[in-house]
Amino acid sequence: MSARSILVSAAIIAVVGAPVGAATDSTTTTSTTIAAGAFAPSAPTLTKVVPEHSGFIMFFTPPKHRGSSPITTYQYSLTGGVTWVNRPTGTTGTSISMMGLPQHTSYALSVRAISAAGAGAASNIIHASTTR
C-alpha cells in the first residue's frame, strides 16, 4: 500500500433469524484500497441540442475541472440521468450524435465525463423531442 492509499475495512456480522442482540460467531471482513486524493471530473455544460429525424446531436463544453485523472470518454443520458449510455472509449470531442431513436419521442438529455477516478457529475438537462 502506497502513502497515497487508504485501507478501508468493515466487519459485517449477520445471523438470519437470530434475535436482536444474540451472540454469533459469523463475521465477514472486507477490505478495499482507495487511492487518496482521487476524484472524478466536474460537470460539463450541455449548451445545445439539435433534433434530427431519428435522434439528436448534443453539444457541450468540457468540465472546468477534469478531476485527478484525464477524461477518457463521455456518457450520455436520454432519461435525465436515470440511465447512462457509454460513448466509445477515447472519444472526447464536445459533441455526441445519437441516431436511431423513435420519432416524436421526448427525452431529457444530459452528459457526464468519465475518467480513471470514475464518473463525473452530470451536466444540466435539456428536454427535446425527435422530429418526424
C-alpha positions as a Markdown table, in Angstrom:
| # | Residue | x | y | z |
|---|---|---|---|---|
| 1 | Met | 0.0 | 0.0 | 0.0 |
| 2 | Ser | 1.5 | 3.4 | -1.0 |
| 3 | Ala | 1.5 | 6.6 | 1.0 |
| 4 | Arg | -1.3 | 7.8 | -1.3 |
| 5 | Ser | -3.7 | 5.0 | -0.5 |
| 6 | Ile | -6.2 | 4.4 | 2.3 |
| 7 | Leu | -7.2 | 1.0 | 3.5 |
| 8 | Val | -10.9 | 0.7 | 4.4 |
| 9 | Ser | -12.1 | -2.3 | 6.4 |
| 10 | Ala | -15.5 | -3.2 | 7.6 |
| 11 | Ala | -16.7 | -6.1 | 9.7 |
| 12 | Ile | -20.2 | -7.3 | 8.9 |
| 13 | Ile | -22.0 | -9.6 | 11.3 |
| 14 | Ala | -25.3 | -11.1 | 10.4 |
| 15 | Val | -27.3 | -14.1 | 11.5 |
| 16 | Val | -30.6 | -14.7 | 9.7 |
| 17 | Gly | -33.4 | -15.4 | 12.2 |
| 18 | Ala | -31.3 | -14.7 | 15.3 |
| 19 | Pro | -32.9 | -12.5 | 17.9 |
| 20 | Val | -31.5 | -8.9 | 18.1 |
| 21 | Gly | -28.5 | -8.9 | 20.4 |
| 22 | Ala | -27.9 | -12.6 | 20.2 |
| 23 | Ala | -24.3 | -13.8 | 20.3 |
| 24 | Thr | -22.9 | -15.0 | 16.9 |
| 25 | Asp | -19.7 | -16.5 | 15.5 |
| 26 | Ser | -20.4 | -15.3 | 11.9 |
| 27 | Thr | -18.1 | -12.4 | 10.9 |
| 28 | Thr | -17.1 | -11.3 | 7.4 |
| 29 | Thr | -14.3 | -8.7 | 6.9 |
| 30 | Thr | -14.0 | -6.8 | 3.7 |
| 31 | Ser | -11.0 | -4.6 | 2.7 |
| 32 | Thr | -10.7 | -2.2 | -0.2 |
| 33 | Thr | -7.9 | 0.1 | -1.1 |
| 34 | Ile | -8.9 | 3.6 | -2.4 |
| 35 | Ala | -6.4 | 6.0 | -3.9 |
| 36 | Ala | -6.2 | 9.0 | -1.7 |
| 37 | Gly | -7.0 | 12.3 | -3.4 |
| 38 | Ala | -8.7 | 10.6 | -6.4 |
| 39 | Phe | -11.7 | 12.5 | -7.6 |
| 40 | Ala | -14.0 | 12.4 | -10.7 |
| 41 | Pro | -14.4 | 15.3 | -13.2 |
| 42 | Ser | -16.8 | 18.2 | -12.5 |
| 43 | Ala | -20.0 | 18.6 | -14.7 |
| 44 | Pro | -19.8 | 19.5 | -18.3 |
| 45 | Thr | -22.3 | 22.1 | -19.6 |
| 46 | Leu | -24.8 | 21.0 | -22.2 |
| 47 | Thr | -25.0 | 24.0 | -24.5 |
| 48 | Lys | -27.2 | 23.0 | -27.4 |
| 49 | Val | -29.3 | 20.0 | -28.7 |
| 50 | Val | -30.1 | 19.8 | -32.4 |
| 51 | Pro | -33.1 | 17.4 | -33.1 |
| 52 | Glu | -32.7 | 15.2 | -36.1 |
| 53 | His | -35.1 | 12.9 | -37.9 |
| 54 | Ser | -34.5 | 10.0 | -35.6 |
| 55 | Gly | -32.1 | 11.4 | -33.0 |
| 56 | Phe | -30.1 | 14.3 | -31.7 |
| 57 | Ile | -26.7 | 16.0 | -31.8 |
| 58 | Met | -25.7 | 17.2 | -28.3 |
| 59 | Phe | -23.1 | 20.0 | -28.0 |
| 60 | Phe | -21.4 | 20.6 | -24.7 |
| 61 | Thr | -18.4 | 22.3 | -23.1 |
| 62 | Pro | -16.0 | 20.1 | -21.1 |
| 63 | Pro | -15.9 | 20.2 | -17.3 |
| 64 | Lys | -14.0 | 23.1 | -15.7 |
| 65 | His | -12.1 | 20.5 | -13.6 |
| 66 | Arg | -11.0 | 17.2 | -15.1 |
| 67 | Gly | -10.6 | 15.6 | -11.7 |
| 68 | Ser | -7.5 | 13.7 | -10.6 |
| 69 | Ser | -7.1 | 11.8 | -14.0 |
| 70 | Pro | -7.6 | 12.7 | -17.6 |
| 71 | Ile | -11.0 | 12.4 | -19.1 |
| 72 | Thr | -11.2 | 9.2 | -21.2 |
| 73 | Thr | -14.7 | 9.5 | -22.6 |
| 74 | Tyr | -18.2 | 10.8 | -22.0 |
| 75 | Gln | -21.5 | 9.1 | -21.3 |
| 76 | Tyr | -24.9 | 10.5 | -22.2 |
| 77 | Ser | -28.4 | 10.0 | -20.8 |
| 78 | Leu | -31.7 | 10.2 | -22.5 |
| 79 | Thr | -33.5 | 9.8 | -19.2 |
| 80 | Gly | -32.3 | 12.8 | -17.2 |
| 81 | Gly | -29.5 | 10.8 | -15.6 |
| 82 | Val | -31.5 | 7.7 | -14.6 |
| 83 | Thr | -29.6 | 5.5 | -17.1 |
| 84 | Trp | -26.3 | 6.2 | -18.9 |
| 85 | Val | -25.0 | 5.1 | -22.4 |
| 86 | Asn | -21.3 | 4.6 | -22.9 |
| 87 | Arg | -19.7 | 6.5 | -25.7 |
| 88 | Pro | -16.8 | 4.7 | -27.3 |
| 89 | Thr | -13.6 | 5.0 | -25.1 |
| 90 | Gly | -11.1 | 7.5 | -26.4 |
| 91 | Thr | -13.7 | 9.8 | -28.0 |
| 92 | Thr | -13.6 | 13.1 | -26.1 |
| 93 | Gly | -14.9 | 15.6 | -28.6 |
| 94 | Thr | -17.6 | 18.1 | -27.5 |
| 95 | Ser | -20.5 | 16.7 | -29.5 |
| 96 | Ile | -22.3 | 13.4 | -29.3 |
| 97 | Ser | -24.6 | 12.2 | -32.1 |
| 98 | Met | -27.4 | 9.8 | -31.2 |
| 99 | Met | -29.4 | 8.3 | -34.1 |
| 100 | Gly | -32.0 | 5.5 | -34.4 |
| 101 | Leu | -34.3 | 6.8 | -31.8 |
| 102 | Pro | -38.1 | 6.6 | -32.1 |
| 103 | Gln | -39.7 | 9.6 | -33.8 |
| 104 | His | -41.9 | 12.1 | -31.9 |
| 105 | Thr | -40.5 | 11.0 | -28.6 |
| 106 | Ser | -39.5 | 13.4 | -25.7 |
| 107 | Tyr | -36.2 | 12.9 | -23.9 |
| 108 | Ala | -34.3 | 14.6 | -21.0 |
| 109 | Leu | -30.7 | 14.8 | -22.3 |
| 110 | Ser | -27.6 | 15.0 | -20.2 |
| 111 | Val | -23.9 | 14.2 | -20.4 |
| 112 | Arg | -21.1 | 13.4 | -18.0 |
| 113 | Ala | -17.3 | 12.9 | -18.2 |
| 114 | Ile | -15.6 | 9.6 | -17.3 |
| 115 | Ser | -12.0 | 9.2 | -16.0 |
| 116 | Ala | -10.0 | 6.6 | -14.2 |
| 117 | Ala | -11.3 | 8.1 | -11.0 |
| 118 | Gly | -14.9 | 7.4 | -12.1 |
| 119 | Ala | -18.0 | 9.1 | -13.5 |
| 120 | Gly | -18.2 | 12.8 | -13.0 |
| 121 | Ala | -21.1 | 15.0 | -12.2 |
| 122 | Ala | -24.0 | 15.2 | -14.7 |
| 123 | Ser | -24.5 | 18.2 | -16.8 |
| 124 | Asn | -27.6 | 20.3 | -16.9 |
| 125 | Ile | -30.6 | 18.7 | -18.6 |
| 126 | Ile | -32.1 | 19.9 | -21.9 |
| 127 | His | -35.5 | 18.5 | -22.8 |
| 128 | Ala | -36.0 | 17.8 | -26.5 |
| 129 | Ser | -38.1 | 15.6 | -28.9 |
| 130 | Thr | -37.1 | 13.8 | -32.0 |
| 131 | Thr | -38.6 | 15.2 | -35.2 |
| 132 | Arg | -40.6 | 13.3 | -37.8 |
